[in-house]
Amino acid sequence: MRNMPIAEVVRRLDLALPDAAGNRTVVSSAVAQARARLGAEPLEWLFHRTAIEWSSQGGVLQWRGLSLVAADGTTLRVADSDENRRHFGSQSAGAGRGISGYPLVRMVTVMAVRTHLLLGASFGPYQHGECTYVRPLLDSLPERSLALLDRGYLQADVLVPLVANGHHWLTRTKSNTKYRVIEQLGPGDELVEMTVSSAARAKDRSLPQTFLARVIHYQRKGFRPQRLLTSLVEADKYPADELRLLYHERWEIELGYGEIKTDMLERAETIRSKSPEMVAQELWGALLAYNLVRLEMTRLAGDLRVEPTRISFVAALRHILQEWYWNADTPTPGAIPKRLATMRDNIRVFVLPARRPDRTYPRAVKIKMSNYARKRPPTRRRAK
């Protein structure tokens, strides 16, 4: 409902409690003031609390006894106010071109790969890297998880604590990743020893000097050779061929970000709030709304015995939103459960065809440049 003023949302959903005279009409300024009094902390608590509950109710699917999750980061624009600019910061636009037109918030989430349910989120100023935001999320992982990670997280201070907490990880190597081969486990499958840099150990004395990992080589037709790196060193228990296929499910978190930014926020991913506190409130609200839709889709997929990713998010989102509007106008609350049952029946028609794992398509954009001049914040000179 981002296209509506918040006062209109309150009115449409009948959220205002009546006064002594039974009047439910409130002025717009009172709604804004109430939102400011609420702040971000209650929504943050509610997001994490419900994520724990819903993940334990079938929101996380497993592979060989391990809860399959992914972690990755993204950025969103925020309103260009002085307060947001000071708190969140901006991205450099390159030499001599100043900074990005909008302040940026960096966000990292942990997602259940096969249901797209968000299990945790952390965000803040753009200047901090994704590894800074992912560390607090390690405690939000379900017991015995396998985390599919982008190679940007290939750092000992991220990977070693994961294993110490009873989890495992799977990522790709970087071009400069170095290791020592200890044993050949099979064709294109090696047990290796990784050395922790002295700089990393200087920051965290609990890190070991070395740790064991497994390198799996593979190449898809038409693509360059790749190497996977994982803490799953037991080749008999975790076959290399399955891991080669499994890593590509990491892309599900990218699809999840697309659902949030393109479908929910309708490509208007500029968070409208003009203060960091209200930006946080708006983001927690958006993530909570996304999980509500995804939870309903997961439950329906269980009834239909299909994968949750085979239900159209766009169609389900639109249909659920329409039902919310209808329920807000329903004079008798007793009719709501029946309408919800009808909603679930209607969503059944939104089942998509099965995924085609052999399908490939290059990453590209339709519109690369604009002919208009870029408007950037003015560069302020310091007083001498």
N, C-alpha and C positions, 0 to 999 in steps of 0.2 A: 504493500500500500504506500510505497514511497512517493507516488505521484499525488498524494493527497496531503493537505495540511494536517498536523497532528490533532488539532481541535476537531476536524471533520472525522478523523478515525475514531476519536472518543465518542463522538455523537453517533456515528453509524453502528458501532459495536455496543452502544449503550453501557459504557464503562463507568459513568459518573453515578455515584450514590446519591439518592434524593436527600434534600435538606428537610428541615422540620415540617415544611409545608408540602412536601412531596415533589418539589421542583427539581428536575434533573438538568436544567439548562445552566451551563457554565460559560463564562467569557473565555476567549482564546488565551488571554494572558494568564489566567489561573491554571490552564493546562500546561503551558510552558513552565510556569513556576513549580508546579507539581513534579514535572519531569526533572527539573534541576534539583529539587529536594531529594528525589530518589537516587540520583547519582548512578555510578557504574557498578559499584560493589555488589548490590543484590542480584543484578543480572549475571555478573561473573560467577557468583556462587551458584545460581540456579543452573547456568549452563553446565558447570562441572558436576554438580550433583546429579542432574538428569542424565548426563553422559555416562556416569558410573552405573546408574540404574538400568538404562537402556542397553548398555553394552553387555550387561549380565542377563538380559532377556532375549538373547539371540541376535544381538546387534553386531556381533563379531564372529565371523566364520573361520574355520581352522584348515590348516594343511599339515598333515602328518603329526597331529597333536599340538601344533603351534598356532596361536592366534595370529592371523595374518593382518598386519598393519603397515602403513606407509607414513613417512614424515617428509614434508617439503614446505617450502616457503613461497610467498607471493608478496606483492605490494599493491596498495590501493592509494588513490589520491584522497586528500582531505581538503576541506574548504581553505581557501587562501587567506586566512586571518593571521595577524601578527602573532597571536598566541600559539596557533598551530605551527606556524613557521619556526618559532623559537623552540618549541618542544620536539616536534617530529623531524625537522630539518628537511633538506632537499637533496636531490641527486645532481651531481655535476653534469653539465651538458657538453663538456669537452673544453679544450683549450680556447679561451677567448669568447666562449659562448654563454658564460654565466651558469645559472642553475635551472633546475626544472621549473616549469610554469606553476606547478602546485606542490605543496608539501606532501611528503610521502610517509605512509606508515608501513613498516615491515611486519609481516605476520607469518608465523609458522604454526601448522596444525599437525595433529596425528589423526589419521583416518583409518577406519576399518575398510580394508581394500575391497571386499566383496559385497559390502552393503552401503558404503560411502557415509556411514555414520561417523561424525566427528567425535573423537574421544578426548581431545584436549586442544587448547589453543593458547598462544602467547604472542603478544605484539607490542610494538612501541616505536621509538625513534628509528629512522631509516639508517642512521650511521652504524648501528650495531648489526653484526652479521647474523646469518641464520643460525649458526651454531650457538650463539649466545641465547637465542630464544628457544632452541630445541632442548637444551639441557634441563630446564624445569619440567619439561613434558615427559621425561623418562619415567617419572613416578606414576604417570597416568596410564601406562601401558598395562593391558591385561596380563595375568600371570602366564609365563612362558610364551612370549610373543616372538614372532619373526618380523623384524622391521625392514621393509624395503626402502632403501635410502638412495638419494642422489649422491653422486660422487663428491659433491661439495661438502658432505659430512664425513669424508674419509679423514678423520682425525682421531688420534688415540684417546683424547679426553672425551670423545663421544662414544667410540666403539668399545673401549675397554670397560667403562662403567655399565654398559648395556649387558655384557656377558656376566659381570660381577653380580648383577641383579637378577640373573636367571633367564635373560633373554638372548636372542640371537639376531644377527643382522646380515643383510645381503646388499651389496652395492657393486658399482663398476670401478675399475681402477682408473687412475689418471695416467696421462702419458708419461709422467715422471715417477710413477710409483715403483719403488724398489723393494725387493724381497730376496730371500735366500731359499732355494728349493731344498726341502728336506727329504721328500719321498714322492715317487710317482704313484698316484692312486689309481690311475686308469688313463685311457686316451684323452689328452687335453685336460687332465685333472691332477692337480699337484697340491701336496701339503707344503706350506711355506712358513718361514719365520719372518715376521715384520719387526723392524727396529724402531723404537720410540725415540724421537729426536731429543737432544739434550735441552732444547728450548722448551718443549712440551713438559719434560720432567722438571724443569726449573719452576714452571708455573704450578705444577701439581706433583708433589713428591710421592704421592701414592701410586703413580703410574709405574708399571714395570719397565725394565729395559727392553724387553722383547715380548711378543705374543704370537701365538700360532694362528694361522688362517689357512684358507683353502682357495686356490686360484683355479677357475674353470674357463678354458678357452672355448670360443665358439665364433661362428661367422654365418650370418644369414646371406642368402643369395642376393648379390647386388650391393652389399654393404661391406665396410671394412671389418677386419677381424676385431673382436672385442675380448676383454677379460673380465670375468666376474670375480669378486672377492667376498668371502663369507666366513662366518665363525662356525658354520656347520661342517666340521672337519670329518665327521663319520660318513664315509662314502657309501657304505652299505645301507645305512639308515636313511640317508638323504641323497638319492641318485642325482648325478650331474645333469642328466637329460631333463629331469623335472625342474631343477633349479634354473636351467637355461630358459625354459618356458615361463617359469614363475616370475623371474625378474621383470618381465614386460608388463606384469600386472601393476607395477609401480606407477604406470601411466594413469591408473584410475584416480589417483589424487589430483592429477592435472585436469581430468574430466570433471572432478568434483569442484575444483576452483572455477571451471568454466560454467558449471551449473549455478554457482553463487554469483559470479560476476556478470555473465551474459544473460542468464534466465531470471534469477531473482532480482538482481540490481539493474537488469535491462540495459547493460552496457553503460550505465551512468554510475560507474563505480567511484564517483567522487562522494565520499562521506560528507554529508552536508553540515554537520555540527561544527561550530566555530571555536570550540574549546576542547582541549585534550580529554577532559572528563566526559564531555558529552559525545565525543568521537568514540571513546571506549564503550559508553553505554549503547551507542548505535551499533557498533560492531558486535558486541555480545548479543544484542537483540537479533541481528541478522543471522548469526551462527546458530542461535537457539531455534529460530524459525526454520532454518535449513534442516536441522536435526529432526524437528517435528514432522516435516514432510517426508524425510528419509525413513523415519521410524514407521510411519503409516505404510510406506511402500514396502519395507522389509516384512512387516506383518502380512501384508497382502501376498507377497511373493511366497511366503511360507504356506499360505492357504492354497495357492495355485501350483505349488511345487515347481517353481521356476527360480532362477537366480534373480536377486533383487536388481541387478544391473540391467535386466531385460524389461523393466517397467519404465516407460517414458517419464522422465522427471518433469519435462515441460507440461505434458498433459495432466499429470497428477497435481502439479503446483496450481495450474489454472482451475482445475476442478475443485480442489480443496478450498481455494480462495473464494470461489463462488458459493460453496457451502457455508463458509464462515459468514459471508454477507447475508445469506438466507437465514441462518440461525440467529443472527443479530436482530432480524425483523420478526422472529417467531414469538408470538405472544405467550405460548405455552411451552415452558422448558421440557415438559414430558415428551414433546415430539422430537427432541434433538437426538436421542439414541436411535430412533427409527431412521432419521435422516442420515445419520452417520453410517448405518448399515447399508442404506441405499447408495451412499457415496462410494463405499467399498465395492459394491457390486458394479457400479458404473466404471470404476477405475480398472476393472478386470479387462476392459477392451483395449487398454493402453499397453498391452504386452508387446514388446518388440521382437523381431526375429532374433535367432541365436547369433552370437558374435562370430565373426569370421577371422580367426587368428592369423590366417595367411595374408590378410589384406594389409597393404602398406600405402602410405601417402606421405610425401615430403612436407616438412614444416615450412609454411610460407604464409604471407599475408596478401590480401587482395589490393589494399591501398597502402602504398609504402610512404609516399611523401605528399605534402600539401604545397600549393603555390603561394599561399599566404605567408606573410612574415610571422615569425614566432614571437608571441608576447611573453616576456619574462619579467620577473621582479627587477626593479632598478637596482643597480649596484651602488651601494652607499659608500662614499669615501670617508675614511676616518679623519677626524680633525687632527691637525698637526699640533 
